[in-house]
Amino acid sequence: MKSAREEDSDRVRRLYERERIWRSQAMYIAGVDEAGRGPMAGPVVAAAVILPPFPEIPGIDDSKKLSPSMREAIFPVIIQHSLAYGIGIRSARFVDERGIAEATFSAMRIAVKMLSLKGYTPDLVVVDGFPIKGLGIKQEAIIRGDSQVASIACASILAKVVRDKIMQQYDKVYPGYGFSEHKGYCTKNHIDTLNRKGPCPIHRRSFHPVEAWLEGPLEFS
């Protein structure tokens, strides 16, 4: 019977399997993912990561399956071992003006462009979810890719950690909203605070909870 460490090692090894196959045709494979599509406040953040064939990074997984402390611990390891990484950020205002889909794709394009600026133009981009519109690079979209492909898992961790840090800073700029706690997501405490204080500059006016506030107090269900 395998130990928990051995099982986790096998799981991580499986995350690298597709990339090993792709490497026969692509030198640089960039995994792309985002954080922050759903919140009613704050930016959407995307990350792109190109990993070397070795070493495999232990403990990587879909960021949602990792605790904050685990993400924080793995974050610098990904930075250290990746060939290149890029971060793209689009603000709440951009989300309101262009929509969350375009904000997400735009942040992803910025993240991928940063790889090229560092001298690593991807031969293949693999993205969690849906193809990135307007990218202009060969890509493959994989549903739940963050739990199937190593570079996408790493991108999901970078995007989540960066966004969480941004929201922690916003908590200092706009105290009393609890951004360090809920990170802008639609929790009961956030709804209660919105009812009490009204929206602040980083709230997404185009998102229903904030938009509805303009018409009257909200109830959390």
Secondary structure, 3 states (H helix, E strand, C coil): CCCHHHHHHHHHHHHCHHHHHHCCCCCCEEEEEEECCCCCECCEEEEEEECCCCCCCCCCCCHHHCCHHHHHHHHHHHHHHCCEEEEEEECHHHHHHHCHHHHHHHHHHHHHHHHHHCCCCCCEEEEECCCCCCCCCCEEEECCHHHCCHHHHHHHHHHHHHHHHHHHHHHHHCCCCCHHHHCCCCCHHHHHHHHHHCCCCCECCCCHHHHHHCCCCCCCC
